[in-house]
Amino acid sequence: MAKKSSSGPDSDIESRLAAIAGSVNRELPPHPPAERTPEGHHRHLFEESQQLYENELAWEEETGEESMEEGPVVSLVFPGTLALVDALVTSHAAGEHGEGGPHRDVVVSFAEWLSGRLWKLRSGEIRGSATERAKEADLTDRLIDLVLYRYCGLSAEEIEQVDVDRE
């Protein structure tokens, strides 16, 4: 897991991307992304991302069904969120899946929002028991990694290398 940034969510994302770049031996897609989603569509996709995160997190809190001895499996807790991120980083022919794509700028906004939420969880700004906040912080921390792996288009081997380098 990436270290918590002392200067806030934006630099947390930047430091995570720098760590990814340092672990893989190829050029990553440009950051920030050159493409810009129209404002209204961006807002809609961003809000959908937030809502999926919150719904899937609430479901896990309610059921605990994606937990194993080591704790919850992040990719199983957030399948809809990760599927949406996959769709947002993929180009589609115009009209094939709505507005075309990719919408990598929405993924950046969502990752920054997740990082801000992580910061609030760790600082105690978000209400709840320490145990609940710690569990959500752990899930959110790993989710940020998974979102950025998709954003960067990492292969399974590259993901494994990044994770090894972080340990």
Backbone as a printed PyTorch tensor [residue, N CA C, xyz], in Angstrom:
tensor([[[  0.8330,  -1.1780,   0.0000],
         [  0.0000,   0.0000,   0.0000],
         [  0.8750,   1.2380,   0.0000]],

        [[  0.3770,   2.2380,  -0.6460],
         [  1.1310,   3.4740,  -0.7500],
         [  1.1200,   4.2260,   0.5740]],

        [[  2.2020,   4.9800,   0.7800],
         [  2.2690,   5.7860,   1.9860],
         [  1.2700,   6.9250,   1.9140]],

        [[  0.7820,   7.3180,   3.0740],
         [ -0.1110,   8.4710,   3.1570],
         [  0.7050,   9.7230,   2.8810]],

        [[  0.2050,  10.5440,   2.0000],
         [  0.8970,  11.7740,   1.6510],
         [  0.6690,  12.8200,   2.7220]],

        [[  1.7220,  13.5410,   3.0510],
         [  1.5880,  14.5840,   4.0640],
         [  1.0170,  15.8640,   3.4770]],

        [[  0.9840,  15.9930,   2.1400],
         [  0.4910,  17.2240,   1.5700],
         [ -0.8710,  17.1040,   0.9090]],

        [[ -1.5500,  16.0340,   1.0750],
         [ -2.9190,  15.9470,   0.6250],
         [ -3.1760,  14.9780,  -0.5020]],

        [[ -4.4650,  14.8780,  -0.8690],
         [ -4.9100,  13.8900,  -1.8500],
         [ -4.2650,  14.0220,  -3.2300]],

        [[ -4.1100,  15.2340,  -3.7340],
         [ -3.5370,  15.3940,  -5.0740],
         [ -2.1120,  14.8630,  -5.1280]],

        [[ -1.2980,  15.2090,  -4.1460],
         [  0.0850,  14.7270,  -4.1720],
         [  0.1540,  13.2390,  -3.8510]],

        [[ -0.8550,  12.7050,  -3.1500],
         [ -0.9080,  11.2610,  -2.9190],
         [ -1.0420,  10.5320,  -4.2500]],

        [[ -1.9250,  10.9940,  -5.1040],
         [ -2.1080,  10.3760,  -6.4160],
         [ -0.8350,  10.5040,  -7.2310]],

        [[ -0.2280,  11.6710,  -7.2090],
         [  1.0180,  11.8770,  -7.9470],
         [  2.1230,  10.9470,  -7.4500]],

        [[  2.2440,  10.7750,  -6.1320],
         [  3.2980,   9.8990,  -5.6120],
         [  3.0120,   8.4380,  -5.9400]],

        [[  1.7440,   8.0480,  -5.9450],
         [  1.3990,   6.6740,  -6.3430],
         [  1.7350,   6.4430,  -7.8170]],

        [[  1.4270,   7.4230,  -8.6570],
         [  1.7490,   7.2930, -10.0820],
         [  3.2580,   7.2470, -10.2950]],

        [[  3.9970,   8.0310,  -9.5350],
         [  5.4610,   8.0040,  -9.6470],
         [  6.0060,   6.6380,  -9.2350]],

        [[  5.4260,   6.0420,  -8.1940],
         [  5.8570,   4.7110,  -7.7580],
         [  5.5570,   3.6680,  -8.8400]],

        [[  4.4010,   3.7840,  -9.4660],
         [  4.0510,   2.8590, -10.5560],
         [  5.0560,   3.0170, -11.6920]],

        [[  5.3130,   4.2520, -12.0890],
         [  6.2550,   4.5130, -13.1790],
         [  7.6440,   3.9700, -12.8580]],

        [[  8.0400,   4.0610, -11.5930],
         [  9.3450,   3.5530, -11.1920],
         [  9.4350,   2.0380, -11.1730]],

        [[  8.2950,   1.3710, -11.1350],
         [  8.2730,  -0.0900, -11.0560],
         [  8.1520,  -0.7910, -12.4030]],

        [[  7.5550,  -0.1170, -13.3680],
         [  7.3590,  -0.7520, -14.6780],
         [  8.3910,  -0.2230, -15.6580]],

        [[  8.7150,  -1.0380, -16.6160],
         [  9.7710,  -0.6820, -17.5520],
         [  9.1830,  -0.3210, -18.9180]],

        [[  8.2670,   0.6360, -18.9100],
         [  7.6720,   1.1150, -20.1540],
         [  7.0630,   2.4900, -19.9100]],

        [[  6.7670,   3.1650, -20.9760],
         [  6.1390,   4.4780, -20.8640],
         [  4.6640,   4.2990, -20.5080]],

        [[  4.2040,   5.0800, -19.5460],
         [  2.8010,   5.0380, -19.1410],
         [  2.0120,   6.0900, -19.9180]],

        [[  0.6850,   5.9370, -19.9780],
         [ -0.1210,   6.9580, -20.6480],
         [  0.1130,   8.3320, -20.0100]],

        [[ -0.0750,   9.3970, -20.7760],
         [  0.1850,  10.7370, -20.2360],
         [ -0.7140,  11.0720, -19.0500]],

        [[ -0.1290,  11.7750, -18.1050],
         [ -0.8830,  12.2410, -16.9420],
         [ -0.5160,  13.7000, -16.7150]],

        [[ -1.4680,  14.5860, -16.5550],
         [ -2.9050,  14.3290, -16.6350],
         [ -3.3110,  13.9960, -18.0620]],

        [[ -4.4430,  13.3170, -18.2150],
         [ -4.8640,  12.9200, -19.5530],
         [ -5.1890,  14.1450, -20.4060]],

        [[ -4.8860,  14.0370, -21.6910],
         [ -5.1210,  15.1540, -22.6010],
         [ -6.6130,  15.3580, -22.8720]],

        [[ -7.3550,  14.2500, -22.9240],
         [ -8.7700,  14.3760, -23.2630],
         [ -9.5580,  14.9670, -22.0990]],

        [[-10.6050,  15.6790, -22.4230],
         [-11.4820,  16.2770, -21.4170],
         [-12.9170,  15.9070, -21.7570]],

        [[-13.5900,  15.3160, -20.8020],
         [-14.9940,  14.9690, -20.9540],
         [-15.8170,  16.2320, -20.7510]],

        [[-16.8400,  16.4580, -21.5880],
         [-17.6840,  17.6420, -21.3780],
         [-18.1990,  17.7080, -19.9410]],

        [[-18.2730,  18.9200, -19.4060],
         [-18.5370,  19.1310, -17.9730],
         [-19.7400,  18.3630, -17.4320]],

        [[-20.8790,  18.4470, -18.0920],
         [-22.0700,  17.7600, -17.5950],
         [-21.9180,  16.2520, -17.5920]],

        [[-21.3000,  15.7260, -18.6300],
         [-21.0770,  14.2800, -18.7140],
         [-20.0340,  13.8430, -17.6730]],

        [[-18.9920,  14.6720, -17.5060],
         [-17.9650,  14.3900, -16.4900],
         [-18.6080,  14.3000, -15.1120]],

        [[-19.4260,  15.2850, -14.7880],
         [-20.0880,  15.3150, -13.4790],
         [-20.9450,  14.0630, -13.2750]],

        [[-21.7010,  13.6810, -14.3040],
         [-22.5480,  12.4930, -14.2110],
         [-21.7220,  11.2280, -13.9590]],

        [[-20.6650,  11.0370, -14.7460],
         [-19.8280,   9.8400, -14.5880],
         [-19.1070,   9.8380, -13.2380]],

        [[-18.6440,  10.9950, -12.8150],
         [-17.9730,  11.1150, -11.5200],
         [-18.9390,  10.7710, -10.3850]],

        [[-20.1470,  11.3190, -10.4430],
         [-21.1490,  11.0240,  -9.4030],
         [-21.5470,   9.5560,  -9.4060]],

        [[-21.6140,   8.9440, -10.5840],
         [-21.8980,   7.5070, -10.6690],
         [-20.7800,   6.7070,  -9.9920]],

        [[-19.5390,   7.1170, -10.1980],
         [-18.3950,   6.4560,  -9.5690],
         [-18.4940,   6.5340,  -8.0470]],

        [[-18.7760,   7.7340,  -7.5390],
         [-18.9220,   7.9220,  -6.0900],
         [-20.0560,   7.0550,  -5.5370]],

        [[-21.1770,   7.0790,  -6.2320],
         [-22.3450,   6.3420,  -5.7650],
         [-22.0800,   4.8330,  -5.7520]],

        [[-21.4110,   4.3150,  -6.7720],
         [-21.0710,   2.8900,  -6.7910],
         [-20.1750,   2.5410,  -5.6010]],

        [[-19.1590,   3.3720,  -5.3760],
         [-18.2600,   3.1550,  -4.2380],
         [-19.0630,   3.0830,  -2.9390]],

        [[-19.9040,   4.0780,  -2.7110],
         [-20.6660,   4.1480,  -1.4600],
         [-21.6430,   2.9860,  -1.3310]],

        [[-22.3110,   2.6040,  -2.4280],
         [-23.2470,   1.4800,  -2.3820],
         [-22.5340,   0.1600,  -2.1210]],

        [[-21.4240,  -0.0600,  -2.8030],
         [-20.6930,  -1.3170,  -2.6140],
         [-20.0640,  -1.3840,  -1.2270]],

        [[-19.5860,  -0.2620,  -0.7210],
         [-19.0460,  -0.2200,   0.6350],
         [-20.1440,  -0.5150,   1.6540]],

        [[-21.3170,   0.0940,   1.4770],
         [-22.4430,  -0.1490,   2.3940],
         [-22.8600,  -1.6140,   2.3600]],

        [[-22.8780,  -2.2080,   1.1700],
         [-23.2380,  -3.6310,   1.0580],
         [-22.2370,  -4.4950,   1.8160]],

        [[-20.9590,  -4.1940,   1.6770],
         [-19.9380,  -4.9670,   2.3900],
         [-20.0790,  -4.7880,   3.8960]],

        [[-20.3570,  -3.5670,   4.3490],
         [-20.5460,  -3.3260,   5.7760],
         [-21.7480,  -4.1190,   6.2940]],

        [[-22.7910,  -4.1910,   5.4790],
         [-24.0110,  -4.8940,   5.8690],
         [-23.8170,  -6.4040,   5.8930]],

        [[-23.1540,  -6.9360,   4.8790],
         [-23.0840,  -8.3920,   4.7310],
         [-21.7510,  -8.9970,   5.1480]],

        [[-20.6580,  -8.2990,   4.9220],
         [-19.3350,  -8.8470,   5.2020],
         [-19.0240, -10.0670,   4.3650]],

        [[-19.7340, -10.2440,   3.2530],
         [-19.6100, -11.4910,   2.4990],
         [-18.3350, -11.5990,   1.6760]],

        [[-17.6210, -10.5250,   1.4710],
         [-16.3960, -10.5870,   0.6750],
         [-15.1450, -10.6740,   1.5470]],

        [[-15.3390, -11.0220,   2.8180],
         [-14.2080, -11.1050,   3.7400],
         [-13.6410, -12.5140,   3.7960]],

        [[-12.3420, -12.5610,   3.9760],
         [-11.6240, -13.8030,   4.1890],
         [-10.8470, -13.6280,   5.4880]],

        [[-10.0560, -14.5990,   5.8520],
         [ -9.2780, -14.4930,   7.0930],
         [ -8.4110, -13.2420,   7.1140]],

        [[ -7.8310, -12.8810,   5.9510],
         [ -6.9490, -11.7140,   5.8640],
         [ -7.7250, -10.4150,   5.8030]],

        [[ -9.0390, -10.4790,   5.6350],
         [ -9.8640,  -9.2890,   5.5080],
         [-10.6030,  -9.3010,   4.1870]],

        [[-11.3260,  -8.2280,   3.8950],
         [-12.1000,  -8.1640,   2.6550],
         [-11.2070,  -8.1430,   1.4130]],

        [[-11.6830,  -8.7650,   0.3490],
         [-10.9860,  -8.7580,  -0.9320],
         [-11.5190,  -7.5570,  -1.7230]],

        [[-10.6810,  -6.5640,  -1.9160],
         [-11.1060,  -5.2840,  -2.4750],
         [-11.7620,  -5.4460,  -3.8420]],

        [[-11.2050,  -6.2810,  -4.7020],
         [-11.7870,  -6.4460,  -6.0340],
         [-13.1670,  -7.0880,  -5.9730]],

        [[-13.4640,  -7.8340,  -4.9060],
         [-14.7920,  -8.4220,  -4.7380],
         [-15.7540,  -7.4650,  -4.0430]],

        [[-15.2250,  -6.5590,  -3.2320],
         [-16.0640,  -5.5690,  -2.5540],
         [-16.5390,  -4.5160,  -3.5530]],

        [[-15.7000,  -4.1570,  -4.5210],
         [-15.9960,  -3.0690,  -5.4500],
         [-16.0400,  -3.5180,  -6.9200]],

        [[-16.7710,  -4.5770,  -7.2550],
         [-16.7550,  -5.0320,  -8.6580],
         [-17.3800,  -4.0280,  -9.6200]],

        [[-18.4660,  -3.3920,  -9.2320],
         [-19.1150,  -2.4160, -10.1090],
         [-18.2520,  -1.1830, -10.3020]],

        [[-17.6310,  -0.7320,  -9.2300],
         [-16.7590,   0.4360,  -9.2980],
         [-15.5970,   0.1690, -10.2500]],

        [[-14.9750,  -0.9950, -10.1090],
         [-13.8360,  -1.3240, -10.9690],
         [-14.2680,  -1.5590, -12.4150]],

        [[-15.4600,  -2.1180, -12.6240],
         [-15.9720,  -2.2850, -13.9900],
         [-16.2150,  -0.9210, -14.6310]],

        [[-16.7310,   0.0220, -13.8680],
         [-16.9370,   1.3710, -14.4020],
         [-15.5960,   2.0120, -14.7490]],

        [[-14.6090,   1.8720, -13.8830],
         [-13.2750,   2.4180, -14.1760],
         [-12.7280,   1.7850, -15.4530]],

        [[-12.8780,   0.4610, -15.5950],
         [-12.4290,  -0.2030, -16.8220],
         [-13.0890,   0.4220, -18.0480]],

        [[-14.3820,   0.6740, -17.9590],
         [-15.1080,   1.2810, -19.0800],
         [-14.6310,   2.7070, -19.3450]],

        [[-14.3050,   3.4340, -18.2990],
         [-13.8930,   4.8280, -18.4570],
         [-12.5050,   4.9780, -19.0790]],

        [[-11.6530,   3.9840, -18.9300],
         [-10.3060,   4.0760, -19.5010],
         [-10.2190,   3.4510, -20.8900]],

        [[-11.3200,   2.8910, -21.3750],
         [-11.3420,   2.2150, -22.6650],
         [-12.0110,   3.1050, -23.7030]],

        [[-11.4520,   3.1460, -24.8920],
         [-12.0680,   3.8950, -25.9930],
         [-13.1770,   3.0650, -26.6010]],

        [[-14.2920,   3.7150, -26.8910],
         [-15.4140,   3.0850, -27.5710],
         [-15.7370,   3.9100, -28.7960]],

        [[-16.2340,   3.2450, -29.8200],
         [-16.7030,   3.9930, -30.9880],
         [-17.8750,   4.8640, -30.5450]],

        [[-17.9390,   6.0800, -31.0480],
         [-19.0330,   6.9860, -30.6670],
         [-20.3690,   6.3070, -30.8990]],

        [[-21.2270,   6.3810, -29.9290],
         [-22.5510,   5.7850, -30.0220],
         [-22.6140,   4.3330, -29.5980]],

        [[-21.4880,   3.6310, -29.6090],
         [-21.4790,   2.2090, -29.2470],
         [-21.8360,   1.9980, -27.7850]],

        [[-21.2500,   2.7910, -26.9120],
         [-21.5110,   2.6960, -25.4750],
         [-21.8310,   4.0690, -24.9130]],

        [[-22.6230,   4.8320, -25.5940],
         [-22.9810,   6.1480, -25.0870],
         [-22.1400,   7.2340, -25.7120]],

        [[-21.3200,   7.8980, -24.9090],
         [-20.5920,   9.0850, -25.3330],
         [-19.2050,   8.7980, -25.8910]],

        [[-18.8920,   7.5820, -26.2250],
         [-17.5440,   7.2820, -26.7010],
         [-16.5870,   7.2290, -25.5380]],

        [[-15.3920,   7.6650, -25.7430],
         [-14.4400,   7.6150, -24.6480],
         [-13.0520,   7.7230, -25.2080]],

        [[-12.0580,   7.5680, -24.4670],
         [-12.1080,   7.2580, -23.0340],
         [-12.4320,   8.4960, -22.2000]],

        [[-12.6410,   8.2540, -20.9410],
         [-12.9260,   9.3260, -19.9770],
         [-11.9270,   9.2220, -18.8180]],

        [[-10.6520,   9.2310, -19.1860],
         [ -9.5920,   9.0610, -18.1880],
         [ -9.5660,  10.2210, -17.1970]],

        [[-10.0100,  11.4110, -17.6260],
         [-10.0610,  12.5510, -16.7150],
         [-11.0610,  12.3040, -15.5820]],

        [[-12.1150,  11.5580, -15.8630],
         [-13.0830,  11.2090, -14.8170],
         [-12.4280,  10.2530, -13.8170]],

        [[-11.6190,   9.3290, -14.3300],
         [-10.9170,   8.3880, -13.4470],
         [ -9.9660,   9.1500, -12.5250]],

        [[ -9.2760,  10.1470, -13.0390],
         [ -8.3820,  10.9650, -12.2060],
         [ -9.1890,  11.6820, -11.1290]],

        [[-10.3060,  12.2670, -11.5010],
         [-11.1520,  12.9650, -10.5170],
         [-11.6290,  12.0050,  -9.4410]],

        [[-12.0190,  10.8080,  -9.8440],
         [-12.4930,   9.8050,  -8.8880],
         [-11.3560,   9.3600,  -7.9650]],

        [[-10.1760,   9.1150,  -8.5200],
         [ -9.0280,   8.7130,  -7.6930],
         [ -8.6840,   9.8060,  -6.6820]],

        [[ -8.7320,  11.0550,  -7.1090],
         [ -8.4610,  12.1660,  -6.1860],
         [ -9.5310,  12.2480,  -5.1040]],

        [[-10.7820,  11.9910,  -5.4660],
         [-11.8620,  11.9820,  -4.4720],
         [-11.6330,  10.8450,  -3.4620]],

        [[-11.2650,   9.6630,  -3.9610],
         [-10.9790,   8.5440,  -3.0610],
         [ -9.8230,   8.8920,  -2.1190]],

        [[ -8.7930,   9.5220,  -2.6520],
         [ -7.6550,   9.9070,  -1.8290],
         [ -8.0600,  10.9280,  -0.7670]],

        [[ -8.9260,  11.8600,  -1.1370],
         [ -9.4460,  12.8280,  -0.1640],
         [-10.2500,  12.1390,   0.9210]],

        [[-11.0480,  11.1540,   0.5230],
         [-11.8300,  10.3930,   1.5030],
         [-10.8920,   9.6230,   2.4360]],

        [[ -9.8620,   9.0250,   1.8730],
         [ -8.8800,   8.2950,   2.6820],
         [ -8.2400,   9.2240,   3.7000]],

        [[ -7.8680,  10.4160,   3.2770],
         [ -7.2740,  11.3960,   4.1790],
         [ -8.2470,  11.7340,   5.3130]],

        [[ -9.5410,  11.9460,   4.9630],
         [-10.5570,  12.2610,   5.9760],
         [-10.7830,  11.0970,   6.9310]],

        [[-10.7430,   9.8800,   6.4200],
         [-10.9020,   8.7030,   7.2850],
         [ -9.7550,   8.6280,   8.2890]],

        [[ -8.5540,   8.8260,   7.8070],
         [ -7.3750,   8.7130,   8.6750],
         [ -7.2690,   9.8660,   9.6640]],

        [[ -7.8020,  11.0270,   9.3060],
         [ -7.7180,  12.1810,  10.2070],
         [ -8.8840,  12.2400,  11.1870]],

        [[ -9.8750,  11.3620,  11.0210],
         [-11.0190,  11.3350,  11.9200],
         [-12.1330,  12.2880,  11.5230]],

        [[-12.0320,  12.9300,  10.3620],
         [-13.0870,  13.8470,   9.9130],
         [-14.3930,  13.1120,   9.6070]],

        [[-14.2820,  11.8510,   9.2080],
         [-15.4690,  11.0530,   8.9180],
         [-15.8530,  10.3200,  10.1900]],

        [[-17.1080,  10.4340,  10.5540],
         [-17.6250,   9.8330,  11.7920],
         [-17.6890,   8.3160,  11.6840]],

        [[-17.6830,   7.6730,  12.8220],
         [-17.7650,   6.2190,  12.9080],
         [-16.7470,   5.7220,  13.9040]],

        [[-16.8500,   4.4610,  14.2150],
         [-15.8980,   3.8830,  15.1590],
         [-14.5140,   3.8100,  14.5140]],

        [[-13.5190,   3.7530,  15.3510],
         [-12.1450,   3.6470,  14.8450],
         [-11.9870,   2.3870,  14.0000]],

        [[-12.6470,   1.3150,  14.4040],
         [-12.5740,   0.0540,  13.6580],
         [-13.2080,   0.2010,  12.2820]],

        [[-14.3850,   0.8210,  12.2170],
         [-15.0630,   1.0230,  10.9310],
         [-14.2470,   1.9230,  10.0170]],

        [[-13.7040,   3.0070,  10.5720],
         [-12.8910,   3.9200,   9.7620],
         [-11.6310,   3.2320,   9.2540]],

        [[-10.9950,   2.4330,  10.1120],
         [ -9.7730,   1.7330,   9.7040],
         [-10.0690,   0.7290,   8.5930]],

        [[-11.1840,   0.0200,   8.6980],
         [-11.5440,  -0.9520,   7.6530],
         [-11.8030,  -0.2280,   6.3400]],

        [[-12.5800,   0.8640,   6.3810],
         [-12.8490,   1.6060,   5.1490],
         [-11.5620,   2.2110,   4.5970]],

        [[-10.6940,   2.7010,   5.4660],
         [ -9.4260,   3.2770,   5.0060],
         [ -8.5840,   2.2180,   4.2930]],

        [[ -8.5090,   1.0160,   4.8450],
         [ -7.7390,  -0.0570,   4.2050],
         [ -8.3260,  -0.4100,   2.8340]],

        [[ -9.6670,  -0.5240,   2.7810],
         [-10.3260,  -0.8420,   1.5130],
         [-10.0970,   0.2750,   0.4880]],

        [[-10.2420,   1.5110,   0.9260],
         [-10.1040,   2.6480,   0.0270],
         [ -8.6670,   2.8010,  -0.4600]],

        [[ -7.7140,   2.5890,   0.4310],
         [ -6.3020,   2.6720,   0.0660],
         [ -5.9880,   1.6900,  -1.0570]],

        [[ -6.4280,   0.4620,  -0.9090],
         [ -6.1670,  -0.5500,  -1.9430],
         [ -6.9890,  -0.2690,  -3.2070]],

        [[ -8.2100,   0.2330,  -3.0500],
         [ -9.0160,   0.5670,  -4.2210],
         [ -8.3320,   1.6370,  -5.0600]],

        [[ -7.7280,   2.6230,  -4.4250],
         [ -7.0000,   3.6510,  -5.1720],
         [ -5.9250,   2.9980,  -6.0310]],

        [[ -5.1880,   2.0620,  -5.4390],
         [ -4.1610,   1.3510,  -6.2120],
         [ -4.7770,   0.6620,  -7.4240]],

        [[ -5.8730,  -0.0670,  -7.2240],
         [ -6.5040,  -0.8060,  -8.3180],
         [ -7.0290,   0.1370,  -9.4020]],

        [[ -7.5630,   1.2800,  -9.0000],
         [ -8.0350,   2.2760,  -9.9670],
         [ -6.8550,   2.8020, -10.7810]],

        [[ -5.7570,   3.1140, -10.1200],
         [ -4.5970,   3.6500, -10.8320],
         [ -3.9410,   2.5920, -11.7200]],

        [[ -3.9550,   1.3290, -11.3260],
         [ -3.4220,   0.2680, -12.1850],
         [ -4.2090,   0.2250, -13.4940]],

        [[ -5.5210,   0.3700, -13.3970],
         [ -6.3610,   0.3730, -14.5980],
         [ -6.1120,   1.6500, -15.4170]],

        [[ -6.0040,   2.7530, -14.7370],
         [ -5.7300,   4.0400, -15.3830],
         [ -4.4350,   3.9590, -16.1990]],

        [[ -3.4330,   3.2940, -15.6530],
         [ -2.1330,   3.1640, -16.3170],
         [ -2.0840,   2.0010, -17.2970]],

        [[ -3.1260,   1.1660, -17.3240],
         [ -3.1620,   0.0280, -18.2410],
         [ -2.1320,  -1.0320, -17.9210]],

        [[ -1.9220,  -1.3100, -16.6270],
         [ -0.9130,  -2.2850, -16.2220],
         [ -1.3540,  -3.7190, -16.4980]],

        [[ -0.3970,  -4.5420, -16.8740],
         [ -0.6310,  -5.9770, -17.0330],
         [ -0.5760,  -6.6330, -15.6510]],

        [[ -0.9880,  -7.8800, -15.5680],
         [ -0.9380,  -8.6200, -14.2970],
         [  0.4960,  -8.6980, -13.7730]],

        [[  1.4410,  -8.8940, -14.6740],
         [  2.8530,  -8.9750, -14.2620],
         [  3.3410,  -7.6340, -13.7240]],

        [[  2.9370,  -6.5500, -14.3620],
         [  3.3330,  -5.2300, -13.8930],
         [  2.7060,  -4.9070, -12.5400]],

        [[  1.4570,  -5.2900, -12.3510],
         [  0.7980,  -5.0790, -11.0570],
         [  1.5400,  -5.8200,  -9.9650]],

        [[  1.9030,  -7.0520, -10.2440],
         [  2.6570,  -7.8490,  -9.2650],
         [  3.9820,  -7.1670,  -8.9270]],

        [[  4.6640,  -6.6300,  -9.9480],
         [  5.9390,  -5.9480,  -9.7150],
         [  5.7550,  -4.6920,  -8.8670]],

        [[  4.7320,  -3.9050,  -9.1550],
         [  4.4660,  -2.6960,  -8.3720],
         [  4.1810,  -3.0620,  -6.9210]],

        [[  3.3560,  -4.0970,  -6.7250],
         [  3.0340,  -4.5190,  -5.3570],
         [  4.2650,  -5.0260,  -4.6150]],

        [[  5.1280,  -5.7690,  -5.2840],
         [  6.3610,  -6.2550,  -4.6610],
         [  7.2520,  -5.0860,  -4.2890]],

        [[  7.3850,  -4.1170,  -5.1850],
         [  8.2410,  -2.9590,  -4.9310],
         [  7.7340,  -2.1340,  -3.7460]],

        [[  6.4310,  -2.1420,  -3.4970],
         [  5.8690,  -1.3530,  -2.3830],
         [  6.1100,  -2.0110,  -1.0360]],

        [[  6.3060,  -3.3110,  -1.0500],
         [  6.4970,  -4.0250,   0.2310],
         [  7.8140,  -3.7250,   0.7980]]])
